[in-house]
Amino acid sequence: MSGIGEEFYQEEIPPYIKGVGKTFIVVNAESGFGEEASPRKITISDVLEYYRTQAPNISSGIHSLAGIHGDWRQIDSMAKEMLELFKCINIDGLRKASRKAGLTPRF
């Protein structure tokens, strides 16, 4: 992965992280119930869309992030991890995309 992400994870990048770029992260994740885990690309835009539309609603049982569906707590945890990783690898791009999406970055 050419060093991107190692600073964030400090030791070893988790095995479910399959690729990291400035604007995307590829994770090995299930989508839906009973499906096998497969590589899924999560972009900065996907994370911002999650925070803009779904994160405020914690009463719903199912949330989704980049086509990965599941219990809101698990998806929220994944979104938080991806947000923190994007902060580490491309904070300027994340800030710019946040403003463009109508969000106010506080980082």
C-alpha positions in Angstrom: 0.0 0.0 0.0 3.0 2.2 -0.4 3.1 3.5 3.1 -0.3 5.3 3.0 -2.3 4.4 6.1 0.6 3.0 8.2 0.9 6.2 10.1 -2.8 6.0 11.1 -2.7 2.4 12.2 0.8 2.9 13.7 1.7 -0.8 13.5 0.2 -3.1 11.0 -2.6 -2.2 8.6 -5.6 -4.5 9.4 -6.2 -7.3 6.9 -9.6 -6.0 5.9 -7.9 -2.9 4.4 -7.0 -4.0 0.9 -5.9 -0.7 -0.7 -5.6 3.0 0.2 -5.3 6.1 -2.0 -5.8 9.8 -1.4 -9.5 9.7 -2.3 -10.5 6.1 -1.7 -10.0 3.1 0.6 -10.7 -0.5 -0.5 -12.0 -2.7 2.3 -13.0 -6.3 2.4 -16.6 -6.2 3.7 -19.9 -7.9 3.5 -22.8 -6.0 2.0 -26.2 -7.2 3.2 -26.9 -10.4 5.0 -25.4 -13.7 4.2 -23.1 -12.4 1.4 -19.4 -13.2 1.4 -17.0 -10.5 2.1 -15.6 -8.9 -1.1 -13.5 -5.8 -1.9 -15.6 -2.5 -1.6 -14.3 0.9 -2.6 -15.2 3.7 -0.1 -14.5 7.2 -1.3 -14.3 10.5 0.5 -17.7 11.4 -1.1 -19.2 8.1 0.3 -18.1 9.0 3.8 -19.4 12.6 3.6 -22.7 11.4 2.2 -23.0 9.0 5.1 -22.4 11.9 7.6 -24.7 14.2 5.7 -27.7 11.9 5.4 -27.5 8.9 7.8 -25.3 9.6 10.8 -27.8 12.0 12.4 -30.4 9.2 12.5 -29.4 6.6 15.1 -33.0 5.3 15.4 -32.8 3.3 12.2 -31.6 -0.3 12.4 -29.9 -0.4 9.0 -27.4 2.1 7.5 -25.2 1.9 4.5 -21.8 3.2 3.4 -20.7 2.8 -0.2 -23.1 0.0 -0.8 -22.2 -1.8 2.5 -25.3 -2.3 4.5 -25.6 -3.4 8.1 -26.6 -2.5 11.7 -26.2 1.3 12.2 -23.6 0.8 14.9 -21.2 -1.3 12.7 -21.6 1.0 9.7 -21.2 4.1 11.9 -18.0 2.6 13.3 -16.7 1.9 9.8 -17.6 5.5 8.7 -15.7 6.9 11.7 -12.6 4.8 10.9 -12.7 5.8 7.3 -13.1 9.5 8.2 -10.1 9.3 10.6 -8.0 7.6 7.9 -8.9 10.2 5.3 -8.0 12.9 7.9 -4.6 11.3 8.1 -3.9 10.7 4.4 -5.6 13.7 2.7 -7.0 16.2 5.2 -6.9 19.1 2.6 -8.9 17.1 0.1 -11.3 16.0 2.9 -11.9 19.6 4.0 -12.5 20.8 0.4 -14.9 17.9 -0.3 -16.7 18.6 3.0 -17.4 22.2 2.1 -18.5 21.2 -1.4 -21.0 18.7 0.2 -22.4 21.5 2.4 -20.7 20.3 5.6 -18.5 22.3 7.9 -15.3 20.5 8.6 -14.2 20.9 12.2 -10.8 19.3 11.8 
